[in-house]
Amino acid sequence: MSKKSIIFIIIVIFTVSLISGVAIVLKEKQEKATVTEKPTTTTQEPSSQPATQPATPKPSGEPKSDSMGSWETYANQTYGFKVKYPRDWQVKEEPLPVYPDTFTVKVSFVSPSLKDKVVFNVRPKGDEGMIREASGVDEGASEGDTITFFINGYPAMVTSGTPIWSSGGSRQVVSLQSPPPCVKIDLGEGWNLVSFNVNPSDNSMPNILSSIEGSYTYVSGYKSSVEGGPGFETYVPGRPFNDLSQLDHYHGYWIKMSSGGTLEICGRPVAVTIPIELGEGWNLVSYLPSESGAMPDVLSSVDGSYTYVSGYKSAIEGGPGFETYVPGRPFNDLSQLDPRHGYWIKMSSGGTLTYPTSVPQPQAAQATVQAAPSLESSLDTESISGHVSDGTQGIEGATVQAWQNNKKIKETTTSSDGSYSLSGLEAENYYVRAYKHGYYAKILKNQTAPKSNVDIILILAVYYCARSDKSL
C-alpha cells in the first residue's frame, strides 16, 4: 500500500451506519420511588415521523413532565440518521471541512440555559476514513506509515505527538504549527522591480532567491538618505564581492532575469501599516498591502511631501517601461500601486510612509490619445475574453469586470474551465479586473476591445493565524 498524505480528524466520530436508536439527554427531578431499572436503547430504526408513544421501558418512578412524546426529532437526510431532543433545546448544524474536498457534519443540541450540550461529529462508515479512492491507485496508508499534514496547502510542522498510522481504529492527538505563507512573484525576462510583504527566517543573499537560482544575473537595491545613502547596492552571482547582502520587506529591488521564472519567498506576514522611513530625495520602497491601491490615496500618509512616483512594468506585464505619477499633473499613467511590486518615491523632505488598512480601490486611468470612434462602437458589439487561472488550472466562479473612467461597465463570472467573455463593449480602452474569495485580486490595464486571450492569473491568498499552538 503506497504512502499517501491524509488528515487525522481529531474529533469524536459518530459512525452513521451504527446509529440505531436515539440520543436522549434528560434531567429528571428525584421522585420518592427509587428507579432501579435502567432504560435500554431500542434497536428499531427510527421512523420518518416522530413516534406518538416512544417505545421506552417504564420504570417504577417514571418522570411526570418530560415525556418523550413532546420531543422534537432531528433528521439528517444526507447521512440517514435521526435524533430526538427536548422541544425547547436549540439545534445547530455545521459542515466540517476535511482536506481536500470532503465534508462531514457537526450537530449540536443546546439547552435553553446553555449549560447542557450534546454534540455529534458524524462521518460515513469506513475503515479508511476520508481516504479517497482512485481507479487502479491505492491511496491508503499502511501500518507504521508517517502521516503528513497540510495547512493552507503547505506541509505543517508537528510540534507534539507521533503521526504514525495504525490499524484498528486507534486515535492520536498531534499538535501542528502553521507553516509560513509564501509570496510568489512572476518575473519576466529582463528587468523586474519587485517587493514582498513577508518576513523570511533567512533573508540573506543568495539564499532568499534560491527559487530562481541560475535564472537571474543582477540584483540591485537602493539606500536612501536616511540609510547612509544615497547609493545603490548590488549582487551579481559569482562575483567575488557583493555589497547587497540581504533583502527585506521595507524596500523594492531590481532583479534582472536571463529567462522568465517565479520567485517564491516564505515567511511571516508583516502588518500593512508597518512604517517605512523615507529620506529626502529618492527612495526605493516596497508595497505591503495584498490588494492594489489607487493613487494618490494610497500614499495619503506622505501627501504633500513627495514630488514624483515611478513604477515599472516587466516584459510579462506589457512592458518593459516605466509608469509615473506627479501630483498636479493633468495626466498620470501610474494610477495604482500593485502587490509584489517596488516603487521609486522622490521626497521633497523626509517623512514616514504608512499604507492604509483599508486600501482605496483603483480607478481607471484616462487614455492619452482618444481613439477615433468606429462605426461599430455605437452598437456595443465588441468583447474582451480569456481565461482566469491559478497558473495551472482554470478557476471557476471568479468575477471578471470591465472598468472605464472609474465606472464598472460589464461584469461576468468564469465557467468551469476558467473562461470568460465580457461582451457588449464599445471599441475602447478598459481595465479588466478579476477576483475571487481566497485569491488576490488582479487588474490588467489598457485592454482595448475587441480582444481575446486576455488571460489572468490569480494568486492564492494565504492567511496567517498568530495562534499556531493549538492541537488540530
N, C-alpha and C positions, 0 to 999 in steps of 0.2 A: 504493500500500500504506500503510495508516494506521499511525501511530506508536503502538507499544504497549510496555508495560513487560515485559521479560523478564529472565531471570537468566543471567549468564555462569557456566558450570561450569568453574572453574579446576582441572581435573584432566586426567589422561591419559585420553583417550576411546578405548575399545576397541570398535569398531563390531561389533555382533553378527553382522550378515549377512556380514561379511567374514572371520569366523573360519573357517578352513578346515583347520586342522591341529591340532597340539598344541604347547603351550609346554613346553620342556624346559630345566631348569636342572640341570646335571650337572657335578660336579668330578671329573676323572679324574687318576690318577697318570700321570706321564710314563713311557711304555713305551720300550723300546730301539728298536723300529721307529718311524720318524717317520711321523705321519699326514699325508698330503699331500692326501687327498681330503676335502672338507667335506660333512657330511650335508646333504641337501636336504629341504625340507619337503614332505611329501606333500599332494596336493590332494584326496585321498579323504576323504569325510565320515566322521567317527568313527562306529563302530557303537554300538549301545546297550549292549554289553557290552565289557569290556576285551579287547583282542586278545591271544591267547596268544603270537603271534610278530609283534611290531610290524614294519611294512614300512619299515625304515630301511636305507639303504645301509651296507655293511660295509667300512669302510676297512681297510687292511692292519694297522693297530695297534688292533684292536677291544678295548674295555675287557673285563676279565675278570670284574669283580664287579658293576658297576652295570647289569645287563641291564634293559631297559625291560619285560621280561616280568613282573618283580616289582613294577612300579609300580602305584599306585592311579589310578583315574580319577574326576575330579570332573565331575559332570554338572549343568548348570543347566537345569531344565525350562522355567523362565519365559522365558529368553532364547534357549534352544536351542543351547547350546554345551557342549563338553567339553574338559577339560584333564588331561593325565597329569602325575603328580608322584611323587617318591620316596615309598616306603611309610612312612618314618619322619618325613616332614615333616608339619606341622600345617596344617590348612585352617580359615580363619575367613571367614565370610560376613556382611557388614553391609549394611543398606539405606542408601542415600544420599538423604536427602530433597531434593527440588528444588521450589522455590516454584511454584505454591501447594500442589499435592496430588499431584505425580508423584514416583515413586521410581526410582532406578537401583540398581545393586548394586556393591559393592566386595568382591572376593575376594582374600584374601591367602594365600600359601603360604610357610611359615616353616620353616627348617631346625632340627634339634634344638639346635644351638649358638646359634641366634638371630642368627647373623652373616649368613646369606643369606636374602633375602626377595624374592618376586616378587608384585607387586600389579597386579590388573586392576580398572579402573573402567569399567563397561560401561553403555551406554545404547542404545536402539533406533536403527537407522539412519534418517537423515532429514536433509535439508539444513536444516530449520527447527528441529532440536534439540528443545527442550522446549516449543515454542510449541503451545498447544492451539488446535484449530480449532473454530469455531462456524459453524453453518449460516448462510450469507449474510453472514458477517462475516469480514473479512480481519484476522487477529490477528498478522500477521508484521511484520517490520521491513524498511525499505528501506536501500539503500546510503547511508551518511552519517548515518543517524539516531542521535541520542544516546540511550543506554540508561539507564533509571532503575532503581536498585537499592532494595530494601526489606529492612529488618531488623526482625523482630517487627511487621511491618505498617506501619512508618513509613519514609519516604524516608531512605536512607542518604546520608552525605556522602562524596564521592570525594576522597581526600587525595592520591592519585598515580595516574598512568595516564590514558588518554583513552578513555572508554567509548563509542566510535563503532562502529556496526555496519558490518561489511564482509563481502562475499561471498567465496566460495572457501575456506571453512573455516579462515580465519585465526584465531589465538588471541591474546588480550591478557591482561595481568595488571594488575589495578587494586587499589588499597588503599582500603578503606572504613572509615569511622568510624561507630560505632553512634550513632543519633540518641538524644537524651534521652527517656526514657519520660515518659508523660503520665498525670496523675491526672484522672479525670472524676468530677465531683460533681453529682448530680441535685439541683436546687433547686426547692422548691415556692413558690407564690405566698405572699407574706408573709415572715415572719422565718425564717431558717435559721442554725444555729450550726455552722460548718464549720472544718475544718483540712486540711492536706495534708502529705505526707511526702516531698516532693522539693524540691530547691534550684534554683529557676529562675535563668537568667542575668540576667533583668531582673525584679525583684520590685517595681518602683515602681508607684505608683498614678497613673493608672488602667490602665496597660499590662497588668498582671498579670490584670486582669479583662476583657480585650478580648473574650473568648469570649462574655460576657454583656452586652456594651455595649448600652445602651438598655433593658435589662430590669431593672436594679437602681436603687433610689432612695436607698439609705443603706447605709453600711458603717461598722462600729464595732469597734475593738479596745480592749484594756484594759491599762494599765501597772500592775504590782504594786508593792508597797512596796520591792522590791529594784531597781526600774527607774525610780525617780524619781517613782512614784505614791504613793498610788493615784489613778487617774483614767482616764476614757475618752478615746480619740482617735477622731475621726470623719472621714468623707469623704462629701460629697454632690456628685454630678455637677453642674457648672455653678456651684457656689458659689465666690465669689472666694477664700476662704481655707479650707483644709482642713489639719488637723494630723496626720491619718493619711496618711503619705507612702509607706509601703511595707508589704507583708505578708511574713511569714516562717513557717518550719516549726516554730517554738517555741510559737506562740500559736494560740488559736482566735479566730474572727472572726464577728461578726453581719453577715449580708447580708439586706437587705430587698428582695424582688423584686416588681415590678409584675405579672409573669406568670412562669410556670414556665420553667426553662431548664437547661442543662447547663454548668457551669463546667469548663473544661479548663486545667490548669496543667502545663507540661512543664519538666523539669529533672532534674538528677542525684539519684538516690535518696539519702536520708540514712539513717544507721545507726539501727536501732531503739533501740539503747542510748545514743544521744546524751543527755547530761544536760540537764535543764531545771531551772533555778534557780527555786525558789518562795519568795515572801516571806510574812511573817506577814500573815494576813488573806486577802482574795480574790485568786485567780489565774485567768486565763482561758488554758487550755493546749491544745495540740494532742494528738492521739493518733497515735503514729508507727507502731505495728505494722500489718501488712496483713491481720490477722485479728482478729476480735472477741476480747476478753479478759474473763474472768469477774471480777466484783467479789466480795470485795475483793483477791483475789490479785494482780490486775494492777497494783495500787498498793502492793505489798508494800515497795517502797523507801522509802515515806514512812509506813509503818504506825505508828500512834500519834501522828502529827503533824498529821493532818487531822481535821476535825470535820464536814465537810459536802461532798458532791459532787453536782453537778447537771448533767444533760444536757437536750437539748431536741429534741422530735420536731416536724418540719415538717409542712406540710399534706399532703405526699405520703407521709408515714410514719405516718399515723393521727392526727396532731396537728391543730392546734398544742397543745403542752403540755409542761410540764417533767416530768422523771423525776429522782428524788433517791435518795441513799444516805447514811445516817447510821450510823456504827459503833455497834453495840449495839442499834439499834432493831429490834423484832421483825419489822417488815415494811418492805422497801425495794423500790420499783418500778424502780430503776435497777440491773439485775442484771448488766450488762455494758457495756463501752466498745467502740465500733464505729469502724472506719476512716472517715476523711473527716469526722469529727465533732469539734467542740470541746467542752470541759468546764470548768465552774467548780469550783475546789477551794479550800476555805477552810482555812487552816492556823493551828494554834494557835501555831506557831513556824516559822521558816524551815527549809527543807530542800531536798534535791535529788531530783527525780523521775527515775528511770531505769526504763524499761519492760523487762521480762524478755525475753531472746532467745527463750525458749520460752513462748509466750503460753498461760496457762491457759484451758481450754475453758469456754465459757459454760454456765451452769446455768439450768434453767428456774425462773422465779420462781413463788411461790405466789400464788394469786388472793386479793384482799382479801375478796371475797364469794364464798362457795361456792354454785354454782348448785344448785338443788334437783334431785335425781336424777329423770330422766324414766323413764317406763315402758319406753322403748326402750333406755335406756342399758345395761342388763344384757345386751342382745342383741348389743352391739358391731356395729351395722349402719350407723353413720354414716361419713361420709368427708369429706376435705378434698382438693380438686382444683384444678388450674390449669395454668399453663404456666411453664416456665423458658426464658429467652431472654437474648440479649446486648443487647437493646434494639431489634434489627432483625429477628432471625430466631431460631427455636427452637433450643435446644441439646440435641442427642441424647446419651443416656448419662449425664446428670447424676444424682447421687444426691440424693434428697429424703427427709427423715426427719421424723417427728413425735416431739417430746420432751415429757416431763412429769415434774416433780419429779426432775430430774437422771437420768432414765431414758429410754432410747430405746424408744418404743412400737411404731412402724411404720417401715418403710423400703421405698422403691421406686426405680426408675430411670425417666428420661423416655424417651418414644418418639421417633421420628424427627422429629416436629414440635415436640418440647419439652413435650408434655403429660404430666401425671402424675395419679395418684389414690391417695391414702392411705386405703384402705378398712378396715373392721373396727374403727372407733374408737368409743369411747363419746362421748356428747354432752357433752363437757367442753372445757376450755381447753388449748391446746397451743402449743408453739414449733415452727415449721416451719423446718428448716434445709436449704439446698440448696448443693451444692458439686460441682466437677469439677476435675480436674487442669488447670492452666493458667488458672484463674479464681479470683478472690477468693470465699471462702465468704460466704453471706448468710443471716441469720436474721430471720424475721418473728415477732414476739411476739404473744401473746394472740389466737390464731386458734382460734375455737370451732367444733367440729364440730356439725352439718353445715355446710360452707361451700364454695362453688365460686368460681371466678375468683380464686383466690389466686395471682396472678402474681408471679414472682420474676425480677429482672434481675441477672445475674451480670456482673461487670466483669472484662475480660481482665487477667490478671496479667502485668506486664512485668518481665523480669529484666534487670538491668544487668550488663554484663561490663566490669570495670575495664581489661582488655587489649583496647583497641579499635584497635590499630595493626597488626593482622595483615592480610595480604592474603587475601581470600576467593576 
